[in-house]
Amino acid sequence: MSDDSRSDPFLERRRDEPDPIAVGFVLQLARALHAHGYSAQRLENILGATADRLGLHGHRFFSMPTQIMAAFGPEARQRTALLRVEPGEVNLGKLAALEQVSLDVAYGRSSPQEGMTEIARIVAAPSAFGPFLTTVSFGVLSGAVCQFLGGGWREIVVGSILGLCLGLLALYAERHARVSRMFETLAAFFLSMAAVGLARLVGPISVFVATLAGLIVLMPGLLLTTAITELATRHLASGTLRMSSAFMTLLGIVFGVALGTHAGVAVFGEPAPVVASALMPWWAAPVAILLAAVSSVAILKADPHDALWIIAAGVLGVSAGRYAAIILGAEQGTFVAAFGVALASSAYERWRRRPAPVVLVPGILLLVPGSIGYLSMSSLMERDTLTGIDTAFRMILTAVSLVAGLLLASVVAPEPRRQTPATP
């Protein structure tokens, strides 16, 4: 071949073009990880490390809740892809499996083509926990949270029933797209209406506490925490969109509860006045903490092999948060608990070679300020502006304390880096 042909710019462009199979694998991995709950920062880090290992030079990734943009190659000749995505529910089992696939392909244990086949299999696989166990877990978590909120035996029973109803509604919404678009508001309407009816049946209870416990799974506290984390780490577009989504979800829930409560009173009559709940025995709190941690395994769709670690993280998070709050105050207690759980998740990632979110998310699940946000929006809906603003400030302060603990832990124990291959 002549020197002229070797310097042909067309041939140079062909040599610089990224491998389409490797690009396809990275894009499919991006869509799958986003759909199962990864934040923008972690998603971009994993995609960047995987692209480096696959030799896709000049890559750029930009993740937002509804789209992912990816570019490969030199800036003058970039190949750009835009993925339209939808925020999905956290699925810890699939996240761990997908991250393992990315490692297998990045380190040459599998080809990108095999990786794409494995990703499709993981995404299509059903949850390790069937509908029955998942629905029961909704009820167990609601009953446990009812104890955290100061409810008595009657409130715990009603809250557990409402949680079971929410699990059944969630199963129905999975099969009906129209219902899923308005799921939070519809669920809040039906559960608040049912709470009024059950209050007439079982006797005087705090309808507010029972309703809040029944709806606790829908509270967007984790979404709000992720939003503030992204804002703090300069992922401004993604953080702003998640923040807006969290507030819209809260507004929908509060509106549904207000409408359902009025409908319940119209159908069943005014519930009996609330009386002081009987004191719970000393063992009720530790049992509730343990049950909440156990139920989170099925609700977050974790791998059963990680169950003991998830339960331990959940117990650690709730216990540390409660006892630190007694000594330091609510916000400082949240900071200490988040810092401790984040350190434990980092140690788990290094020791077990599993993603840190597997234990981090369950550990902070009941620390997130979703219930406080509900109280704020509820007060504003009732035109109690001062209380609503004060509660909203507490919600933001709690979320900031939680995020500060997570970020400090990431400085003390940074995420292990995947090393890029040596240049041949």
N, C-alpha and C positions, 0 to 999 in steps of 0.2 A: 504494500500500500504506500502511496506517495506521501510526502510531507504535507501537501495541500489537503489531502483527504483527512489527515489526522487533525488538522486545524479547522476543519469545517465546523462552523457554529451550530449547524443543525445536529451534527453528531454529538457535540458537547452537550446540547440540550437533552439528547436521549440518554447520555450517561448520567446526567444529574437527576433524571426523573426518579421519584421514589418508587419502590416496589409496590405495585397495586395490591398484592395479596397482604403484605404487611400493613399497608394503609387500611385495607378493609378490616383486618383484625383489630387494629387500634380503634377504629370508628365503632365497630360492633361492641368492643369492650366498653367504650365510653357510654354508649346508649344503655347497656345493661347495668353498669355501676350507677349511673345517674338514676335509673328507674327504681333502684332498690335502696336509695337513701344516702348516697355519699354527698358531702358538702363540696362546694366549688374548689376550695383549697386542696383537699385531699384528692379529689378527682383529677385536677390538673397535675398534681405531683406524680400520681401513679401513671397517668398517660404519658407525661414527659419522660419518666424513667424507662417505661416500656419502649417508647419510640427511640430513645437513645440506644437501648440494647439491640433493637432491630435495625439500627443503622439509618433511621429516617432523620437525616440532618435538617437543621433549619426549621424544626417544628414549632408551632405556636398553638396554644389551646386557650379557649375562653368559654367558661361554663356559666350558664344562667339557669334559673329554674325551668324555663320553657324552651331553651335552645342551647346547643353546643356548637361552637365554631372551631374548626381545626384547619391548620395550614401546614404544608410540608414543602420543603425545598428552599432554595435561595430566594430572597425577597423579590428579586426581579422576575423570577419564574416560578412563583409559588402555585401549588395546587391547593385550592381551598374547598372545604366541605362544610355544609350547614346542616345540622341535624335538628329536626323539630321534635322535641321531647316533652313529656308531661311528668311533673313531680309524682313520685310513687311512694308507697309505704316502705318503712324500714323493714328489711328482711335480712337478718344477721346471717342466717345460714347461707343464703345465696351470695351475699357480699364476700364472705370468707372463701367460698368456692370459686367465685370469679377472680378474686385476687390471687388465688393459688394458680389458676389458669394463666394469668398474666405473668407470673413468675416462671411457670413451666416453659412458656413460649419465649420469654425474654432470655432465659438461660439455656435455650436450645434443647430442652428435654422434650418439647413438642414443636411441631411446625405451626406457622400461623394458620394454615388451612385446618389442621387438627384442632387448633385452639378455637376457631370459629365454630366448628362442629360441637365442641364441648360447651361453648357459651350458649348455643341454641338449646342444648340438652338441659343445662342448668336453669335457664330462664323458663323453659316449659315444664320443669319438674314440679309436682305438687308439694305442698308443705309437708314436713315430717309429722306435723300434728294435724289430725283430721278436724273436720268441722265441729265435732262434739267437744273435743278437748279445748279447742280455741274458744268456743262459746262459753264453756264452763269457766275458763280462765278470765273472761270478761267479768263474769259474776263475782269470782273470787277477788279480783283486783278492786272492784267497786266496793265490796264489803270491807276489805282491808282499809281502803282510803276513807271510808265512812268512819272507822275507828280513829284514824289520824285526825279527822275533822271534828272530833269530839262527840260523835253520835253514840247513842245507846243501842241496846239490843234491837229495839224496834227499827231504828234507822238502818242498822246493819242488815237486817233481814230485807227491808224494802230496797235499800241500795243494791243488795246482791241480786234481787229479782229484776231491778231495772237494768243492771249490768248484763244479765242473761238476755233480756229483751233486746238490748243494744247489739249483742253478739248475733242474735237471730236476724235483726234488721241488716246488719253488715253482710251476712250471708246472702240475703235477698238482693242487696244493692250490688253485689259482685256480679249478679246475673242480669241486671237491668241497668243499662247505661243511663237512662233518663233519671232514675232514682239516685244513682251515684253522684250526679252533678249537684243535687240539692240534699245530699245525705245528712250533713251536719244539722241543717235547719229542720229537716223532717224528723230526724231522730230526736232532737231537742223538743219538738212539739209533742210527739207521741209519748216520750218518757216523762215529760213534766205533767202531761194530762194523766198518765197512769199513776204518777206519784200522788196526785190529789185523790184519785180513786182508792189507792191502797191506804192512804192516810185515813180515809173514812172507814176502811175495813178493819185495820189492825189497831186503831186507836190513835191518840194524840202523838204525833211525831213532828220533827222539824222537816217539813217538806223541802225546804231549801237545801239542807244538808244532804238528804237522801237523793235529791235530783242532781246535785253537784257531783256526788259520788258515782251515780249511775252514768253520768256523762264524762267522767274523768278521762277516759281513753280518747275522747274527741278533742280535748283541750290542746291547743297548739303551742304548749309551752316549749316543747323540744324544737319546733319550727322557729319560735321566737329566739331561743338560745342560739340556734344555728345562724340566724340572721345577724344577731349582734356579733357573733364570732367572725362572720365574714366581713362585716363592717369594720371591726377592729383590725383585721388583717388586710385591709385595703381592697377587698373584693366588693367594691361599692355597688355595682349594678346588681349582682346576685343578692347581696344583703338587703338592699332596698326593696327588691321584689319580694323576697321572703318575708320581710317585715310587713309589707302591705298585705300579703296573703294571710299572715297570722291575725292581723287585726280584722280583716274581712271575715275570717272564720269565726272569730270571737263574736263579731256583730251578728252573724247568722245564728249562732247558738243562742245568744241572749234574746234575739227576736223570737226564735222558736220557743224558748222557755216562757217568755211573756205571753205569747199567744196560746200556748198549750195550757198554762196555768189558768188563764181566764176561761178557756173552753172546759177545763176540768171542773172548775167551780160551777159553771153553768150546767154541766151534766150531772155531777155527783153532789154538788152542794159545797158549802164552805167547810173546810176541815176544822177539826176541834182545835182549840187554842193549844199552843205548845206548852208543855210542862217540862220542868228540869229533868234531864235524863239521869237515870241511876248511875252511880259511879261504877266504872268497869273494874274488874279485878286486875291485880298487878300484872298478870301474865298475858293480858289481852294485847298490850302493845307489842311485845316481842313476837307473839304469834302472828299478829297482823303484818309486821315487817317481813317475817319469813314467808307468809302466804303471798304477799305482794311480789316478793322476789321470785317465787316459784311461778306465779302466773305470768310474769313478764317473759319467761322462756317461750311459752307458746304464742303470746301476743306479738312478740318481736320475731317469731318464726326462726328461732335459732337452731343451730345444729345440736341434736341431743347430746353429742359428745362434749359440748361446751356448757351443758346445763349446770354442773356444779360450780364452774367459774362464774357464770352469770348470776347464780343465786348468791354466791359469796360477795360479788360486786354490788348487787342490790342491797343486801343486808348492810354492807359497809357504807354505802352512800346514805341510806336513810338513817342508820344509827349515828353516823358521824354528824350528819346534818342536824339531827334533833338534839344530841347532847352538846355539840359545839354551840348551838343556838342558845342553850340554857346559860352557858358561861359567857359567850361573847356577844350575843344578840343574833337576830334572825339573819341579817345580811352577811355578817362576818362568819356565822356558822355555815352558811351556804358556800362561802369562799373556801373555808377549811375543808368541807366535805368534797367539793369539786376538785380541789388540789390533791387530796388524798386518793380519790378514785382515779384521777388522771395519771398519777404516779403508778398506781397499781396496774392500770391498763397498759402503760408503757412497759413495765416489767413483764407483764403477760405476753406482749408482742415480741419482746426480745427472747424470752425463755421458750415460749411455745411456738414461735414462728407463725402466729396467727394475727389477723388485723386487730389493732387496739380497739376499734369501735365495738367489737364483740362483747367486751366487758365494760367499756366506757358508757355506751348508751344505756344499758340497764342500770348502771351505777348512778347515773344522774337523772334517771327517768322521773323519779318522784321529787327531785329537787327543783325541777323546772317550774317557772311561775305561771303555769296555765290557769290554775284555780284562782290565783290573785287577779289575773287579767279578767276572768269571768266576773269576779266581784266588782271590779272597776266598771266594766261595761254595764253590768246590771244596775249599779248605782246611777250611772249616767242616764240609762233608759228610764229610771224612776225620777229623773230630774233632781237627784241629790248630787248636785254638781261638785260641791266641796269634797264630799266623801269619795266620789268617783275619781276626781283628780288626785286626791291623796293616795288612793289605792293604786291608781295607774303609776304614780311615782314609785310606790313600793314595788310594783311589778318590774319596772325598768331597773330599779336599784338591785333587786334580787337577781335579775338576769345578768346585769353587769358584774355583780359579785361572782356569779357562777362562771361567766366567761373569763374573768380575771384569774380565777383559780385554774382554769384549763390552760390559759396562755402561759401562766407562770410555770406550770408543770411542764409545758412543752419546751421551755427554756432550760429548766433543770434537767429534764430527761428528754432530749429531742428525739424525734422519730428517726429510726435507723434508715440510712440512705442505701439505695441500690446502686452499686457501682457500675459505671459504664464500661464497655469493653475496651480493651486496648486497641489502638489503631494498627491494622495489619501492615 
